[in-house]
Amino acid sequence: MIENDAFKLLLINLFHLNPDDITNIVCTTFNKMMVLLVTLADKHQACPYCGFTASKIKEYVTKEITHSALTTQKCIIKYRARRYKCPCCGKTYYEFNPFVFKSQKISILTVHNILKDLKDFNETFTSVARRYHVSPTSVSTIFDNHVDIGRNPLPEIINFDEVYAFKSEKSKYVCVLLDFKKQIPVDVLPNRKKEFLLNYFQKIPLEERKKVKYACSDMYEVYRDVVHKVFPCSCMLLDYFHLSQDFHKKMNEVRIKVMKGYKDNKASDEYYLLKKFNWLLFKNPEDEDKHGRLFDVERERKYNSHFKSYMNYYDLRKKLLEINNDLTICYSLKLELVDFYSKSTIDNAKVNLEILIRSFIDTNIEEMIKFSNNLINWKQEIINSFTIVGAEYKVEADKGQVVVCNKKVNNAIIENRNKIIKCIKNNANGYTNWLRFRNRVMYVLDPNATFSLEPKEK
């Protein structure tokens, strides 16, 4: 047990206490646990019920409070709480203490540290509980009592997407709404079905919904229908990444169909290339890795044990495209799709898209014709995606010069946020409480989202 004045001052500072509140403080250890024995100054507090100032002490009650002054070992504050009785109204009440909120057993500082740590998406209720020597149930209760994030205002540019992160009876997808400019979530919804989304947005005042000028999504038709009905001043855009993803899916179907023709001869060159190097079909000519451009004809050649010769990716892709004419056509269409997005503008996108659609239809390849139907179905949204909504500044890696580029709307940021949402879910092995999960996602994804140190009323 330590009781000298210098150590008392150290403990007061360590536990963020006010010296005026403390009459005596003693430190001891018990079962590898740090215990502080504290006596508070008697400040003769007025009755909270009637305001009478001459209440008398009825009794003393020893209280234990978990504190987070140290994370290496559990710390507990024990203090004799005075219980007053008002001679005027007869009510009894405890003296004010600087350690905890009313009816709590965990210190205010510990609550603050727990909530601050939960801002990191890599943390879980269990990992934080272990750090501050409390139970995971206590951490989740603290979070529920102090964090309540509301919906953010509708932005000028809104992104829609879904992520498989919370499964309920009504849906297995979480619908994420993102502010494209601020890169923060507008809201996170437990359902992406049309009826639910319409009901949700129609509760928002019309004047606020009119502020939405652009909405971007994948090829989920419900989003398009909802946008047209609830955002009267908006323009719908299709994200290029999802369109490209759909094309690669169709192209892969062609590859699998061709590969099945060689399933009886798995030792053949064709099966080997289609099985092991099929990923080369989905790369663009300008794609690079740490060794330079993938399809540079002068790229270093390495020994291939199957072909028993030195080859690079350029040689392998050439052999791959010689296997079947349909594969060659599909790869050529892939390059046309890339050129369409890299060279088109809002002024010529319509003409260029019609030429591209004709190229897909003329192939007579079933999978490519299906993709052309998607191009037709989403024609206007594809054209709208070339709208310039601002400017962004980039630094050229080779010259170090700042270049101003036109900025278009896409779903890149929301895809990044979806990965964080999946991490939150996976780290915790799933959530069963929707409100807690939504608050955690909003709390983590929005840098401005914070907590209330006072617990919210039940």
Secondary structure, DSSP 8 states (H G I E B T S, - for coil): -B--HHHHHHHHHHTT--GGGEEEEEEEEETTEEEEEEEE-------TTT--S--EEEEEEEEEEEE-S-SSS-EEEEEEEEEEE-TTT--EEE---SS--TT-SB-HHHHHHHHHHTTSTT--HHHHHHHTTS-HHHHHHHHHHH---------SEEEEEEES----SS-S-EEEEEETTTTEEEEEES---HHHHHHHHHTS-HHHHTT--EEEE-S-HHHHHHHHHH-TT-EEEE-HHHHHHHHHHHHHHHHHHHHHTTTT-TTSHHHHHHHHSGGGGGS-TT-EETTEETT-TTS--EEETTTTEEE-HHHHHHHHHTS-HHHHHHHHHHHHHHHHHHH--TTTHHHHHHHHHHHHHTT--HHHHHHHHHHHHTHHHHHHTT-EEEEEEEE-TTT--EEEEEEE--SHHHHHHHHHHHHHHHHTT--S-HHHHHHHHHHHH-TT----SS----
